[in-house]
Amino acid sequence: MLSRETKHEGRPAPAEVAAHILKRSKLRPTLGLVLGSGFQSVMARCTVVMEVSFVEIPGFANTSVSGHEGRLALAYLAKTPVVVVSGRTHFYEGHSMETVTFPIRVLAALGVRALLLTNAAGGINGRFRRGDFMAVTDHINFMGANPLRGWREPNRFVDLTQAYDPALARLLKKAGAKTKTRLHSGVYLAVSGPSYETPAEIRAFSGLGADAVGMSTVPEAIVARQCGLRVAALSCITNPAAGLGKEPLSHADVLATGDAVKTQAARLLEKFAEFYAETK
């Protein structure tokens, strides 16, 4: 039984949770993947060595969102050892930022050194089409909160000048070219949700330089950088943002687009993992 002693919301220390997970397998991956909406099919291409539900991991909260499985696996993807977090918890579900980002701290404690975050996003850039992908080059945090707020350790002042690793972004672009994926690069803007944005907000976000908008990823990227991880992020453009399309926005449509491109998403991540292994 894991000790619950910790100074953070009654959770065990990330290292303690990581040790509990590592007892189940000898696999020691350095690449982590967080699978958001539209990317769950990647699990079908993994050779799973060990997997566990979020509800079985101390400190993890179960997700209540359709399209998020809520399990962690040690596996091989394209023969590359990986830690896969299939599904995520969101700030809009009512969780604290610390809960949302706790899995990232556990991944760092597991020995992960590079992290690929994935998400579904609304397209703001006029060149983006439904079903395209975007490699994140930078972000704008409009969530109204920072996951490091209240952090008492010396490393709370994290430099985000280069939040997303250029070398990992190049691997994504290389994987996109290899798999013939429509892969753009751009700025991801994060809002708290769960309501979708208004057309006026999207016009404002466009003026700020945002290419896509979503409700996740940014807190995880900030904490990953605090933990010293190299970060890449990939968005599936599931719909035009508010005011840019003819249809009302709905989560069902987001899931439908993700399902339509799930094979392409899986091939893209598989090739990324293969190229990452070649750099080691």
C-alpha positions as CSV (number, residue, x, y, z in Angstrom):
1,M,0.0,0.0,0.0
2,L,1.4,3.4,-1.0
3,S,1.8,6.0,1.7
4,R,-0.5,9.0,1.2
5,E,1.9,11.4,3.0
6,T,2.6,14.4,0.8
7,K,2.4,18.2,1.0
8,H,0.3,18.4,-2.2
9,E,-3.4,17.8,-1.8
10,G,-3.0,14.5,0.0
11,R,-1.3,12.8,-2.9
12,P,1.7,10.6,-2.7
13,A,5.0,11.8,-4.1
14,P,5.4,11.3,-7.9
15,A,8.5,9.2,-7.3
16,E,6.6,6.9,-5.0
17,V,3.9,6.4,-7.6
18,A,6.5,5.8,-10.3
19,A,8.2,3.2,-8.2
20,H,4.9,1.4,-7.7
21,I,4.4,1.3,-11.5
22,L,7.9,0.2,-12.3
23,K,7.6,-2.8,-10.0
24,R,5.2,-4.2,-12.6
25,S,7.6,-4.2,-15.6
26,K,11.3,-4.0,-16.5
27,L,10.6,-1.6,-19.4
28,R,12.2,1.8,-18.9
29,P,11.0,4.2,-21.7
30,T,12.3,7.7,-22.1
31,L,9.5,8.8,-24.4
32,G,6.1,9.6,-23.1
33,L,2.8,10.1,-25.1
34,V,-0.4,11.7,-23.8
35,L,-3.3,10.7,-26.0
36,G,-6.1,13.3,-26.3
37,S,-9.3,13.2,-28.3
38,G,-8.7,11.6,-31.7
39,F,-5.6,9.8,-30.8
40,Q,-6.8,6.9,-28.7
41,S,-6.4,4.5,-31.6
42,V,-2.7,4.7,-31.2
43,M,-3.1,2.1,-28.4
44,A,-4.1,-0.5,-31.0
45,R,-0.6,-0.1,-32.6
46,C,1.2,-0.6,-29.3
47,T,2.6,-3.8,-27.9
48,V,1.5,-3.4,-24.3
49,V,3.8,-4.8,-21.6
50,M,1.8,-3.4,-18.6
51,E,-1.2,-1.2,-18.3
52,V,-3.2,0.1,-15.4
53,S,-6.4,2.2,-15.1
54,F,-6.2,5.7,-13.7
55,V,-8.5,4.6,-10.8
56,E,-5.8,2.2,-9.7
57,I,-3.0,4.8,-9.6
58,P,-2.8,6.9,-6.4
59,G,-3.0,10.6,-7.2
60,F,-4.6,10.1,-10.6
61,A,-8.2,11.2,-11.2
62,N,-10.5,9.3,-13.5
63,T,-11.7,11.2,-16.6
64,S,-15.3,11.9,-17.3
65,V,-14.9,12.9,-20.9
66,S,-16.0,10.7,-23.9
67,G,-13.0,9.8,-26.0
68,H,-10.6,9.6,-23.0
69,E,-9.9,6.0,-21.8
70,G,-8.1,6.8,-18.6
71,R,-5.3,4.3,-18.5
72,L,-1.5,4.3,-18.4
73,A,0.6,1.7,-20.3
74,L,4.2,0.7,-20.6
75,A,4.5,-0.4,-24.2
76,Y,6.4,-0.6,-27.5
77,L,5.3,1.6,-30.4
78,A,7.2,0.9,-33.6
79,K,9.6,-1.1,-31.4
80,T,10.2,2.1,-29.4
81,P,9.7,1.8,-25.6
82,V,7.0,4.3,-24.6
83,V,4.9,5.3,-21.6
84,V,1.4,6.0,-22.9
85,V,-1.2,8.1,-20.9
86,S,-4.3,7.2,-22.8
87,G,-6.8,10.0,-22.0
88,R,-6.4,12.9,-19.6
89,T,-8.3,14.8,-17.0
90,H,-9.2,18.4,-17.7
91,F,-9.4,21.6,-15.7
92,Y,-13.0,22.1,-16.9
93,E,-14.0,18.8,-15.2
94,G,-13.6,20.6,-11.9
95,H,-10.1,19.2,-11.1
96,S,-7.3,21.4,-9.7
97,M,-4.4,22.2,-11.9
98,E,-2.3,20.1,-9.7
99,T,-4.5,17.1,-10.4
100,V,-4.5,17.7,-14.1
101,T,-0.7,17.8,-14.2
102,F,0.1,15.1,-11.7
103,P,0.5,12.4,-14.4
104,I,3.2,14.5,-16.0
105,R,5.2,14.6,-12.7
106,V,4.8,10.8,-12.5
107,L,6.1,10.4,-16.1
108,A,9.2,12.5,-15.2
109,A,9.7,10.3,-12.2
110,L,9.4,7.2,-14.4
111,G,12.4,8.4,-16.4
112,V,10.7,10.0,-19.3
113,R,12.9,12.7,-21.0
114,A,10.8,13.6,-24.0
115,L,7.0,14.1,-24.1
116,L,4.5,14.3,-26.9
117,L,1.2,15.9,-25.9
118,T,-1.8,15.4,-28.3
119,N,-5.2,17.1,-28.4
120,A,-8.2,18.0,-30.5
121,A,-8.5,21.7,-31.4
122,G,-10.6,24.1,-33.3
123,G,-9.0,25.7,-36.3
124,I,-8.5,29.5,-36.3
125,N,-6.0,29.7,-39.1
126,G,-7.9,30.0,-42.4
127,R,-5.5,27.5,-44.1
128,F,-6.5,24.7,-41.7
129,R,-9.1,22.2,-42.7
130,R,-11.1,19.7,-40.7
131,G,-8.9,16.6,-40.2
132,D,-5.6,18.4,-40.6
133,F,-2.9,18.3,-37.9
134,M,-0.8,21.0,-36.3
135,A,2.6,20.8,-34.6
136,V,2.5,23.3,-31.8
137,T,5.4,25.8,-32.0
138,D,4.2,28.0,-29.0
139,H,1.2,28.5,-26.8
140,I,-1.0,31.3,-25.3
141,N,-2.4,30.5,-21.9
142,F,-5.9,31.8,-21.6
143,M,-7.1,29.3,-19.0
144,G,-7.0,31.8,-16.2
145,A,-4.7,29.7,-14.1
146,N,-1.1,28.5,-14.0
147,P,-0.3,25.0,-12.7
148,L,2.8,26.4,-10.8
149,R,0.7,28.8,-8.7
150,G,1.4,28.1,-5.1
151,W,4.4,26.0,-5.9
152,R,6.9,26.4,-3.0
153,E,10.0,24.8,-4.6
154,P,12.8,27.0,-6.0
155,N,12.1,26.0,-9.6
156,R,8.7,27.7,-9.9
157,F,10.0,30.4,-12.2
158,V,10.1,28.3,-15.4
159,D,11.5,29.8,-18.6
160,L,9.0,29.2,-21.4
161,T,10.9,31.0,-24.1
162,Q,11.3,27.7,-25.9
163,A,8.5,25.6,-24.4
164,Y,8.3,23.3,-27.4
165,D,11.5,21.5,-28.4
166,P,12.5,22.4,-32.0
167,A,14.3,19.0,-32.6
168,L,11.1,17.1,-31.6
169,A,9.0,19.4,-33.8
170,R,11.3,18.5,-36.7
171,L,10.7,14.8,-36.0
172,L,7.0,15.5,-36.1
173,K,7.4,17.2,-39.5
174,K,9.5,14.4,-40.8
175,A,6.9,11.9,-39.6
176,G,4.2,14.0,-41.3
177,A,6.1,14.0,-44.6
178,K,6.7,10.2,-44.4
179,T,3.0,9.5,-43.7
180,K,1.7,12.1,-46.2
181,T,-0.2,13.9,-43.5
182,R,-1.5,17.4,-43.8
183,L,0.6,18.8,-41.0
184,H,0.9,22.5,-40.2
185,S,2.8,24.4,-37.6
186,G,1.3,27.0,-35.4
187,V,0.4,28.6,-32.0
188,Y,-2.1,26.8,-29.7
189,L,-4.3,28.9,-27.4
190,A,-5.7,27.2,-24.4
191,V,-9.0,28.2,-22.7
192,S,-10.6,26.7,-19.6
193,G,-13.8,25.5,-21.2
194,P,-16.1,23.5,-21.2
195,S,-18.2,26.0,-23.2
196,Y,-16.9,26.7,-26.7
197,E,-15.6,30.1,-27.6
198,T,-17.7,32.9,-29.0
199,P,-17.0,34.3,-32.5
200,A,-15.8,37.5,-31.0
201,E,-13.3,35.6,-28.8
202,I,-12.1,33.7,-31.9
203,R,-11.6,37.0,-33.7
204,A,-9.6,38.3,-30.7
205,F,-7.5,35.1,-30.5
206,S,-6.7,35.4,-34.2
207,G,-5.5,38.9,-33.6
208,L,-3.2,37.6,-30.8
209,G,-1.6,35.2,-33.2
210,A,-3.4,31.9,-32.3
211,D,-3.8,29.3,-35.0
212,A,-5.9,26.8,-33.0
213,V,-7.8,26.7,-29.8
214,G,-8.4,24.0,-27.2
215,M,-9.0,23.2,-23.6
216,S,-5.9,21.2,-22.5
217,T,-2.1,20.7,-23.1
218,V,-0.8,24.0,-21.9
219,P,-0.8,23.1,-18.1
220,E,0.9,19.8,-18.9
221,A,3.5,21.5,-21.1
222,I,4.4,24.0,-18.3
223,V,4.8,21.3,-15.7
224,A,6.8,19.1,-18.2
225,R,9.2,22.0,-18.7
226,Q,9.5,22.5,-15.0
227,C,10.5,18.8,-14.7
228,G,13.1,19.3,-17.4
229,L,11.3,17.3,-20.1
230,R,11.6,18.1,-23.8
231,V,8.1,18.8,-25.1
232,A,6.3,18.4,-28.4
233,A,2.6,18.9,-29.0
234,L,0.3,17.9,-31.8
235,S,-3.3,19.0,-32.5
236,C,-5.9,17.3,-34.6
237,I,-8.0,20.1,-36.1
238,T,-11.4,18.7,-35.6
239,N,-13.6,21.7,-36.6
240,P,-13.4,25.3,-37.6
241,A,-13.5,27.5,-34.5
242,A,-16.7,29.5,-33.6
243,G,-17.9,31.8,-36.3
244,L,-15.7,30.2,-39.0
245,G,-17.9,27.3,-40.0
246,K,-21.5,26.8,-40.9
247,E,-22.5,24.2,-38.3
248,P,-22.9,24.6,-34.5
249,L,-20.0,23.3,-32.4
250,S,-20.5,20.0,-30.6
251,H,-18.3,17.4,-28.8
252,A,-20.0,14.7,-30.9
253,D,-18.6,16.3,-34.1
254,V,-15.1,16.6,-32.5
255,L,-15.2,12.9,-31.8
256,A,-16.5,12.1,-35.2
257,T,-13.7,13.9,-36.9
258,G,-11.2,12.3,-34.6
259,D,-12.6,8.9,-35.5
260,A,-12.4,9.7,-39.2
261,V,-8.7,10.4,-39.1
262,K,-7.7,8.0,-36.3
263,T,-5.7,5.8,-38.7
264,Q,-3.7,8.7,-39.9
265,A,-3.1,9.9,-36.4
266,A,-1.9,6.5,-35.3
267,R,0.5,6.2,-38.3
268,L,1.8,9.7,-37.6
269,L,2.6,8.9,-33.9
270,E,4.0,5.5,-34.8
271,K,6.5,7.1,-37.3
272,F,7.3,9.8,-34.7
273,A,8.2,7.2,-32.2
274,E,10.3,5.4,-34.7
275,F,12.3,8.5,-35.6
276,Y,12.7,9.4,-32.0
277,A,14.3,6.0,-31.3
278,E,16.8,6.7,-34.1
279,T,18.0,9.8,-32.3
280,K,18.9,7.9,-29.1
